Amino acid sequence: MKKLILVRHAKSDWPEETEDFDRPLADKGLEDAMNMSRFLKSNNISIDFLVSSPAVRALNTCKIFNQAYQLDFNTDEKLYNPSERNFESVIYNLNDSHHSVAFFSHNNGISNFANSISHDIFHFPTCGVAGFEIDCNSWSEFDGANKKLLFFYEPGKI
């Protein structure tokens, strides 16, 4: 059994003359990411590996979560402006020694991907987190595996 946790980056700012890729987190985003990561950790949501979009707002969200989890993490450019296939490509490259992996990415891609693997329809708010149980022993079996939504958390509702 594998677990995939999808995290939309926390609330970002958009200072003048800043490229989309370089957008920083807003103060509210910093606070939401700290609260959400502590909430997950205190509720025994296990994560053993993190993969983030390299965009500043996603990577900083990942780094804040990692203050609670203290794990190795990678960046993957496929998680920046992602399509559903981008997520699958990253999944198929995961090491099978990782049983619970969190991806840090962006909308609309993260919402579209979550909805494609779930019977539940939802839209990720900033710093929203969805956890899925994937009925497989290897990440290479992801496509044909049964997937079940375990939780969906939003900042301000935890």
C-alpha contacts under 8 A as a table, 3 or more apart, distances in Angstrom:
res1	aa1	res2	aa2	distance
1	M	99	H	7.27
1	M	133	E	7.04
1	M	134	I	5.96
1	M	135	D	5.01
1	M	136	C	5.04
1	M	137	N	5.47
2	K	99	H	4.88
2	K	100	S	5.87
2	K	133	E	5.99
2	K	134	I	4.99
2	K	135	D	6.49
2	K	136	C	6.24
2	K	137	N	6.73
2	K	138	S	7.84
2	K	139	W	7.69
3	K	99	H	6.13
3	K	100	S	4.42
3	K	101	V	6.34
3	K	131	G	6.91
3	K	132	F	5.59
3	K	133	E	4.70
3	K	134	I	5.73
4	L	100	S	5.84
4	L	101	V	5.19
4	L	102	A	5.97
4	L	103	F	7.68
4	L	131	G	5.81
4	L	132	F	5.20
4	L	133	E	6.59
4	L	134	I	7.15
5	I	100	S	7.37
5	I	101	V	6.03
5	I	102	A	4.41
5	I	103	F	6.24
5	I	129	V	6.86
5	I	130	A	5.62
5	I	131	G	4.30
5	I	132	F	6.23
6	L	102	A	5.71
6	L	103	F	5.05
6	L	104	F	6.37
6	L	105	S	7.63
6	L	110	I	7.29
6	L	114	A	7.80
6	L	129	V	5.61
6	L	130	A	5.22
6	L	131	G	6.38
7	V	102	A	6.96
7	V	103	F	5.95
7	V	104	F	4.83
7	V	105	S	6.39
7	V	127	C	6.14
7	V	128	G	5.81
7	V	129	V	4.58
7	V	130	A	6.72
8	R	58	A	7.51
8	R	104	F	5.76
8	R	105	S	5.18
8	R	106	H	5.43
8	R	107	N	6.99
8	R	110	I	6.84
8	R	124	F	6.63
8	R	125	P	7.19
8	R	126	T	5.60
8	R	127	C	4.98
8	R	128	G	5.56
8	R	129	V	6.72
9	H	12	S	7.92
9	H	57	R	6.16
9	H	58	A	4.66
9	H	61	T	5.71
9	H	62	C	7.94
9	H	104	F	6.14
9	H	105	S	5.95
9	H	106	H	6.24
9	H	126	T	5.76
9	H	127	C	5.19
9	H	128	G	7.86
10	A	25	L	6.70
10	A	29	G	4.56
10	A	30	L	7.03
10	A	32	D	6.65
10	A	33	A	6.00
10	A	57	R	7.03
10	A	58	A	7.27
10	A	61	T	6.05
10	A	126	T	4.73
10	A	127	C	4.20
10	A	128	G	7.88
11	K	25	L	5.91
11	K	26	A	5.81
11	K	28	K	6.39
11	K	29	G	4.09
11	K	30	L	7.70
11	K	32	D	7.89
11	K	126	T	5.29
11	K	127	C	6.94
12	S	23	R	6.53
12	S	24	P	5.67
12	S	25	L	4.01
12	S	26	A	4.69
12	S	29	G	6.14
12	S	57	R	6.25
13	D	23	R	6.11
13	D	24	P	5.67
13	D	25	L	5.60
13	D	26	A	4.84
14	W	18	T	6.55
14	W	20	D	7.74
14	W	23	R	5.60
14	W	24	P	7.20
15	P	18	T	5.67
15	P	23	R	7.38
18	T	22	D	6.27
18	T	23	R	6.36
19	E	22	D	5.37
19	E	23	R	6.59
20	D	23	R	5.51
21	F	55	A	4.85
21	F	56	V	6.34
21	F	57	R	7.95
22	D	55	A	6.24
22	D	56	V	5.22
22	D	57	R	7.33
23	R	55	A	7.66
23	R	56	V	5.99
23	R	57	R	5.90
24	P	56	V	5.88
24	P	57	R	5.07
24	P	60	N	7.94
25	L	28	K	7.85
25	L	29	G	5.43
25	L	30	L	6.22
25	L	56	V	7.90
25	L	57	R	5.31
25	L	60	N	7.34
25	L	61	T	7.88
26	A	29	G	4.96
26	A	30	L	6.39
27	D	30	L	5.16
27	D	31	E	6.36
28	K	31	E	5.11
28	K	32	D	6.03
29	G	32	D	5.05
29	G	33	A	6.01
29	G	126	T	7.83
29	G	127	C	7.54
30	L	33	A	5.29
30	L	34	M	6.27
30	L	61	T	7.52
30	L	64	I	7.82
31	E	34	M	5.23
31	E	35	N	6.16
32	D	35	N	5.10
32	D	36	M	5.94
32	D	127	C	6.70
32	D	155	P	6.02
33	A	36	M	5.17
33	A	37	S	5.99
33	A	61	T	6.04
33	A	64	I	6.35
33	A	65	F	6.74
33	A	127	C	6.34
34	M	37	S	5.37
34	M	38	R	6.19
34	M	64	I	6.18
34	M	65	F	6.83
35	N	38	R	5.27
35	N	39	F	6.03
35	N	155	P	7.80
36	M	39	F	4.95
36	M	40	L	6.18
36	M	65	F	7.95
36	M	127	C	7.47
36	M	155	P	6.67
36	M	158	I	7.85
37	S	40	L	5.25
37	S	41	K	6.17
37	S	64	I	7.40
37	S	65	F	4.91
37	S	68	A	6.29
38	R	41	K	5.09
38	R	42	S	5.92
38	R	65	F	7.85
38	R	68	A	6.32
39	F	42	S	5.22
39	F	43	N	6.11
39	F	158	I	7.47
40	L	43	N	5.16
40	L	44	N	6.39
40	L	45	I	5.21
41	K	44	N	5.22
41	K	45	I	5.69
41	K	46	S	7.27
41	K	68	A	6.72
41	K	69	Y	7.30
42	S	45	I	7.62
46	S	100	S	6.57
47	I	50	L	7.61
47	I	69	Y	7.47
47	I	99	H	7.85
47	I	100	S	4.85
47	I	101	V	5.69
47	I	102	A	6.65
48	D	71	L	6.66
48	D	98	H	6.13
48	D	99	H	6.82
48	D	100	S	5.48
48	D	101	V	6.04
49	F	71	L	6.22
49	F	72	D	6.14
49	F	73	F	5.94
49	F	98	H	6.41
49	F	100	S	6.74
49	F	101	V	4.91
49	F	102	A	6.46
50	L	62	C	7.35
50	L	71	L	7.29
50	L	72	D	6.84
50	L	73	F	4.60
50	L	74	N	6.47
50	L	101	V	5.74
50	L	102	A	4.88
50	L	103	F	6.06
50	L	104	F	7.75
51	V	62	C	7.93
51	V	73	F	5.59
51	V	74	N	4.87
51	V	75	T	5.37
51	V	76	D	6.74
51	V	101	V	7.52
51	V	102	A	6.26
51	V	103	F	4.92
51	V	104	F	6.34
52	S	58	A	6.36
52	S	59	L	5.71
52	S	62	C	6.40
52	S	73	F	7.64
52	S	74	N	6.35
52	S	75	T	4.61
52	S	76	D	6.11
52	S	79	L	6.73
52	S	103	F	5.65
52	S	104	F	4.51
52	S	105	S	6.35
53	S	58	A	5.78
53	S	59	L	6.17
53	S	75	T	5.51
53	S	76	D	5.44
53	S	77	E	5.60
53	S	78	K	7.08
53	S	79	L	4.61
53	S	80	Y	5.07
53	S	104	F	6.09
53	S	105	S	5.51
54	P	58	A	6.80
54	P	59	L	5.62
54	P	75	T	5.39
54	P	76	D	6.39
54	P	77	E	5.96
54	P	79	L	7.81
54	P	80	Y	6.98
55	A	58	A	5.57
55	A	59	L	5.98
55	A	80	Y	6.68
56	V	59	L	5.17
56	V	60	N	5.91
57	R	60	N	5.32
57	R	61	T	6.23
58	A	61	T	5.07
58	A	62	C	6.22
58	A	104	F	5.79
58	A	105	S	5.96
58	A	106	H	7.47
59	L	62	C	4.97
59	L	63	K	6.16
59	L	75	T	7.71
59	L	104	F	7.36
60	N	63	K	4.93
60	N	64	I	6.18
61	T	64	I	5.19
61	T	65	F	6.36
61	T	104	F	7.45
62	C	65	F	5.13
62	C	66	N	6.11
62	C	104	F	6.31
63	K	66	N	4.86
63	K	67	Q	6.48
64	I	67	Q	5.27
64	I	68	A	7.37
65	F	68	A	5.55
65	F	69	Y	6.51
66	N	69	Y	4.71
66	N	70	Q	5.05
66	N	71	L	6.22
67	Q	70	Q	5.71
76	D	79	L	5.88
76	D	80	Y	7.82
76	D	90	V	7.58
77	E	80	Y	5.45
78	K	81	N	7.47
78	K	82	P	5.97
78	K	86	N	5.39
78	K	87	F	7.22
78	K	90	V	7.19
79	L	82	P	5.07
79	L	86	N	6.63
79	L	87	F	6.69
79	L	104	F	7.47
79	L	105	S	5.46
79	L	106	H	7.40
80	Y	105	S	6.39
80	Y	106	H	6.65
81	N	105	S	8.00
81	N	106	H	6.47
81	N	107	N	7.64
81	N	109	G	6.63
82	P	85	R	7.82
82	P	86	N	5.53
82	P	87	F	6.94
82	P	105	S	7.79
82	P	106	H	7.33
82	P	109	G	5.11
82	P	110	I	7.41
83	S	86	N	5.14
83	S	87	F	6.88
83	S	109	G	5.38
83	S	112	N	7.97
83	S	113	F	7.47
84	E	87	F	5.43
84	E	88	E	6.58
84	E	109	G	6.55
84	E	110	I	7.87
84	E	112	N	6.83
84	E	113	F	4.96
84	E	116	S	7.86
85	R	88	E	4.99
85	R	89	S	6.07
86	N	89	S	5.09
86	N	90	V	6.39
87	F	90	V	5.23
87	F	91	I	6.21
87	F	113	F	7.33
88	E	91	I	4.92
88	E	92	Y	6.16
89	S	92	Y	5.26
89	S	93	N	6.53
90	V	93	N	5.24
90	V	94	L	6.66
91	I	94	L	5.35
91	I	139	W	6.25
91	I	140	S	7.69
91	I	142	F	7.65
92	Y	139	W	5.65
92	Y	140	S	5.20
92	Y	142	F	7.60
93	N	139	W	7.82
94	L	98	H	7.31
94	L	139	W	6.49
95	N	98	H	5.84
95	N	139	W	7.57
96	D	99	H	6.88
96	D	137	N	7.62
96	D	138	S	5.53
96	D	139	W	6.19
98	H	101	V	6.60
105	S	109	G	7.89
105	S	110	I	6.37
106	H	109	G	6.08
106	H	110	I	5.70
107	N	110	I	5.18
107	N	111	S	6.07
107	N	112	N	7.98
107	N	124	F	7.29
108	N	111	S	5.52
108	N	112	N	6.14
109	G	112	N	5.11
109	G	113	F	6.02
110	I	113	F	5.16
110	I	114	A	6.09
110	I	124	F	7.42
111	S	114	A	5.14
111	S	115	N	6.08
111	S	122	F	6.91
111	S	123	H	5.38
111	S	124	F	5.66
112	N	115	N	5.20
112	N	116	S	6.14
113	F	116	S	5.01
113	F	117	I	6.58
114	A	117	I	5.47
114	A	118	S	6.17
114	A	130	A	7.93
115	N	118	S	5.12
115	N	119	H	6.89
115	N	120	D	6.52
115	N	121	I	5.50
115	N	122	F	6.80
116	S	119	H	7.88
117	I	147	K	6.50
118	S	121	I	7.30
118	S	147	K	6.82
118	S	148	K	6.63
118	S	149	L	6.47
120	D	149	L	7.75
124	F	127	C	7.75
124	F	128	G	5.34
124	F	129	V	7.59
125	P	128	G	5.15
125	P	154	E	6.80
126	T	155	P	7.91
127	C	154	E	6.80
127	C	155	P	6.51
128	G	152	F	7.29
128	G	153	Y	5.73
128	G	154	E	4.63
128	G	155	P	6.55
129	V	151	F	7.89
129	V	152	F	5.62
129	V	153	Y	5.18
129	V	154	E	6.59
130	A	149	L	7.36
130	A	150	L	7.52
130	A	151	F	5.58
130	A	152	F	4.33
130	A	153	Y	6.46
131	G	149	L	6.05
131	G	150	L	5.33
131	G	151	F	5.24
131	G	152	F	6.54
132	F	147	K	6.43
132	F	148	K	5.39
132	F	149	L	4.51
132	F	150	L	5.28
132	F	151	F	7.30
133	E	147	K	5.63
133	E	148	K	5.15
133	E	149	L	6.46
133	E	150	L	6.47
134	I	142	F	7.05
134	I	145	A	6.30
134	I	146	N	6.01
134	I	147	K	4.70
134	I	148	K	6.71
135	D	145	A	5.37
135	D	146	N	5.28
135	D	147	K	6.33
136	C	139	W	7.02
136	C	141	E	6.04
136	C	142	F	6.77
136	C	145	A	5.92
136	C	146	N	7.90
137	N	141	E	7.43
138	S	141	E	5.58
138	S	142	F	7.44
139	W	142	F	5.30
140	S	143	D	7.70
141	E	144	G	5.96
141	E	145	A	6.08
142	F	145	A	5.18
149	L	152	F	7.78
153	Y	157	K	7.12
153	Y	158	I	6.77
154	E	157	K	5.54
154	E	158	I	6.67
155	P	158	I	6.18
